[in-house]
Amino acid sequence: MRQVASKEPLPELREFLLPFSNYFQRSEGRQDLERYTTGLLSDIPRKNSQTIASSVPETNSQRLQELLTLMSTGRLNYPKKGK
C-alpha cells in the first residue's frame, strides 16, 4: 500500500492532541496516537490498524493494535484530578 502521510506530524494535529499526552507515560504512546489519528484522517479506504500501519510511516500494526487495546480496556494512565 502506498504511503499517504508525512513522517512528520501535522502541526494542527500535534496541537489538538497535546491535552491527551497526560494519558501516556511514554513518548511512544503519544506517537502511536498521533500516527493512528493521522491514519484516520487520511484517504485510505479501510481504516484499521493494518491498513493504517502500511500507509502511515513510522508505525506498525502491532503498535497501533496495542494502542487500541489500551484505549478500549481503559488501561491508560488517567491524569490525577487537579493537574
C-alpha positions as CSV (number, residue, x, y, z in Angstrom):
1,M,0.0,0.0,0.0
2,R,1.3,3.5,-0.7
3,Q,2.3,5.9,1.9
4,V,-0.3,8.6,2.3
5,A,1.1,10.7,5.2
6,S,4.3,12.5,6.1
7,K,6.7,11.2,8.6
8,E,6.3,14.5,10.5
9,P,3.1,15.2,12.4
10,L,0.8,17.9,11.1
11,P,1.2,20.9,13.4
12,E,-2.5,21.3,13.9
13,L,-2.9,17.7,14.8
14,R,0.0,17.9,17.2
15,E,-1.6,20.9,18.9
16,F,-5.0,19.1,19.0
17,L,-3.6,16.0,20.7
18,L,-1.5,17.9,23.3
19,P,-4.2,17.7,26.0
20,F,-4.2,13.9,25.6
21,S,-0.4,13.5,26.2
22,N,-1.0,13.1,30.0
23,Y,-2.7,9.7,29.3
24,F,0.6,8.2,28.1
25,Q,3.6,7.7,30.3
26,R,5.9,7.1,27.4
27,S,6.6,9.1,24.2
28,E,5.9,6.0,22.1
29,G,2.2,6.0,23.2
30,R,1.9,9.7,22.2
31,Q,3.5,9.0,18.9
32,D,1.2,6.0,18.3
33,L,-1.9,8.1,19.0
34,E,-0.6,10.8,16.5
35,R,0.1,8.2,13.8
36,Y,-3.3,6.4,14.4
37,T,-5.2,9.7,14.2
38,T,-3.2,10.7,11.1
39,G,-4.3,7.4,9.5
40,L,-8.0,8.1,10.4
41,L,-7.7,11.5,8.7
42,S,-6.1,10.1,5.6
43,D,-7.9,8.9,2.4
44,I,-7.2,5.2,2.8
45,P,-10.3,3.2,2.1
46,R,-10.4,0.8,5.1
47,K,-9.2,2.2,8.4
48,N,-7.9,-0.5,10.7
49,S,-4.5,-1.0,12.3
50,Q,-3.1,-3.0,9.4
51,T,-4.0,-0.6,6.6
52,I,-3.1,2.5,8.7
53,A,0.3,0.9,9.5
54,S,1.0,0.2,5.9
55,S,0.0,3.7,4.8
56,V,1.4,5.9,7.5
57,P,5.1,5.9,8.1
58,E,6.8,5.5,11.5
59,T,4.4,2.9,12.9
60,N,3.4,-0.7,12.6
61,S,0.2,-2.7,13.1
62,Q,1.3,-4.2,16.4
63,R,1.9,-0.8,18.0
64,L,-1.5,0.5,16.7
65,Q,-3.3,-2.6,17.9
66,E,-1.7,-2.2,21.4
67,L,-2.9,1.4,21.4
68,L,-6.4,0.4,20.6
69,T,-6.4,-2.3,23.2
70,L,-5.2,0.2,25.9
71,M,-7.9,2.6,24.9
72,S,-10.7,0.1,24.8
73,T,-9.9,-1.6,28.1
74,G,-9.3,1.7,30.0
75,R,-5.7,0.9,30.8
76,L,-4.4,4.3,30.0
77,N,-2.6,6.5,32.6
78,Y,-5.5,8.7,33.6
79,P,-4.3,12.0,35.0
80,K,-5.0,12.8,38.6
81,K,-7.6,15.4,39.2
82,G,-6.4,18.9,39.8
83,K,-3.5,18.6,37.3
